[in-house]
Amino acid sequence: MHDVHWQITAVHRLCPHGAVLSQTYGGTSEDGFDASWSDIALFEVRDGMLTRVEIHPDDNLVAALAQFDELRPEGLDKAGDS
């Protein structure tokens, strides 16, 4: 695929233990076909390292946020503050 691009379109959660983002991708195939798609990505960080990535359909934000909240370390509120 040529001319590939990626863009974060929204940040739904961002805290020390990870993030939930809406993102889009796009590009042009070698045959000239234009493609684009979007999804929701959940990232989990532990000890400064990326430990988990989950991709959810872009119409499943509520489930992605619920999953992210379940991964929250003990002692942190939903904003990630202790």
N, C-alpha and C positions, 0 to 999 in steps of 0.2 A: 504494500500500500504506500502510495506517495503522499506527500503533503499532509502527514498525520498531525493532528493537533489534539490537545487535551486542555480542558478548562474546568476549574472549580466554579460552579454557578451559585452555590450557597453553602454556608457553614451552619449546620444545625446545632452541633455541640462541639466545643473545643475546650479541653482541659488537660492537665498534666498526664492523665492516664489514657488519652486518646482523642478521637474526633469522629464525627459523623458529617459527611459531606455529600452534596449533590454534585455530580460531575458529568460532563459531556465529552465525547470523543468524535472525531471525524477525520475524513481523508478521502483520497481518490485512489481507486485501484489502478493497476497497470493498464487495464482495459478502458479506463475513463469513467468507471462507475463511481458516483459520489455516495459515500456512506456516512451515516452519523447515528449515534446512539447515546443514551444517557442511563445512569444508574445512581444508586446511593451506596457510598462506601463507608464502612465502619472500620476504623483503625484502633487497635489497642496497643498501648505502650506500657512496658514493665521494665523497671531499672534502666530507663533510657534507650531501650531497644524495642523496635516494632515486633510484636509477638503475635499479632492476629490481624487479618484482613478479611472482611466479609463483604460480598457484593450483593445488594438487594435490588429488586426491580424499583424503578423510579416512582412507582405508585404505592410503595410499601414503606413510607417514611415512619409511620407510627410503630410498626414492628421493629424497624432498625433502631429507633430511639429506645424502645423498651428493652431490646437486647443490649444496647449500650449501657443503659442504667443498671441492668443485671450484672454487668462486668465491673461495675464501679468498686474499687477497693473499699474495704470496711473503714468507717470513720470519715468518709468523704460524702458531702452532700451532692446534689445533682450538678452543681456548678463546678465541682472538683475542689472546693475549698474544705479545709479541715475545721 
